[in-house]
């Protein structure tokens, strides 16, 4: 099976950076394109009395941080000769947005990292990687 379009969800963690490096190796082997995707979570708890300017500034800052981390990864991909796209989404449901993006962009492989949380942490925090694996039909390479 050939992987022409690889999706790597990035959350600026060291484990997602490691997933990118694995995706880069796969992309070199199959002459694939990589799409880096980060989801900036919207504030779902915002109330009507909340100052929207604060929320707007928070989104701008999160976007700036995401773009800065993308630059480093983009440089690595260019050195390796791999085409790369960058995508930032504002999201209320990260799992839903990753799976929807993968389906609409005809992604052949998702390379995603898991933080490896167990027990109460996993129950309380949920798992984006687990949610993606459960909802998507394309192959998923899950790294711990």
N, C-alpha and C positions, 0 to 999 in steps of 0.2 A: 504494500500500500504506500502510495506517495502522499506526502504531506506538503501541500502547496501553500496553505494559509494556516499559520500557527498563531494562536492567541495566548498571551501571557498576562494574566491579571496581576497588577503590581500594587502593593500597599506600602511601599517604601521600607519594608522590613528586610533584614538580611536573608531570610528564607525566600522571599520573593525575588530578590536579586540572584540568589542561587538558582532558582527556577529559570530565570532569564538566561543564565549562562548555559544551562542544559538545553534550553530551546535554541540558543545560538548554535550549539554543536549540531543539533538535529537539522536546523535550517541550512547550515553549511553542507551537510551530507545530502540533503534532498533538494538543494537550491530553492528553498522556500522563502516566503515573506513572513515577517513577524509583525503582529500588531500588539502593542503594549496598551493595556487598558487599566485605567484607575477610576474608581468610583468614589466620588466625594459625597458623603452622606449628607442629605438635607436634614435640617433640624425639624423632626416630626413633632417635637414637643413645644414648638413655638406658639405662644398665645397672642391674642389680639392686642395686648398691651405691651408686647415686646417691641423694642425699637428695631425696625427693619434695617437701619443703617449698620447696626452692629452685626447682624446676620450677613449682610452684603459684604462687609469688610472681612468677616471670617471666611466666607467662600472665596474671596479674592486671594487671601493669604494661603488657603489650602491649595488653590489652583497654582499659585506661584511656586510653592514647595514641590508640587507634583511635576511641574514643568522643569524645574531645576534638576530633580532626580532623573527625569527622562533624558536630559542632555547628556549625562554621564553614560547612560545605557546606549543612547543613540551613537555616541562616539565609538563605543566598543563594537557595535554592529557594523558601522562604516569601515572600521579597521578590518573586520572579518569579511567584508564584502557582501553583507546581507542587507536586503531592503527592509526598511522598518517604517511603520506608521505609528503615530501616537494618538491616543484617544482618551479624553477626559469626559466623564459623564457625571452629572449631578443625579444622585440616586436616593430613593427611599427604601429600596430593597436591592442590595448588592447582588445577591444570588440571582434574582429575577433579571436584573439588568445584564449581568454577565451572560446568562443563558440566552436571553433574547438577542443580544449583540452577536453571539456566536452563531445562532440560527440564521439571522438576517444577513450576515456577512459570509456565510458558507465556509465557516472555519473547519479545517480538517483535523486539527489536533489542539487541545488545550493543555498547556503546561502550567500547573498551579502548585503552589506550596501549601503545606499545612503546618500550623504551628505545633501540632502534636499535643494539644490540650486534652486532658482526660478528666474523668470524674465530674465534680461539681462545676469546674471551670467550663468544660464543654457544654454541660447542660445549661448553664446560665448564659454563656456568651454565644452558643451556637457555633456552627462551623460553616464558613463560606465554601470551603473546598468540598465538604461533604454534601452540601446543598447543590453545588454544581454537578458533582458526580451523579447524584440521584436524578437530576432533571434533564441532563443532556444526552444526546445519542451518539455524538462523535467520540472518538477515543480521547481519553484524559490521562495524562501522565501526572500522577500525584507524587510530590516529593515531600519528605519529612526532614 
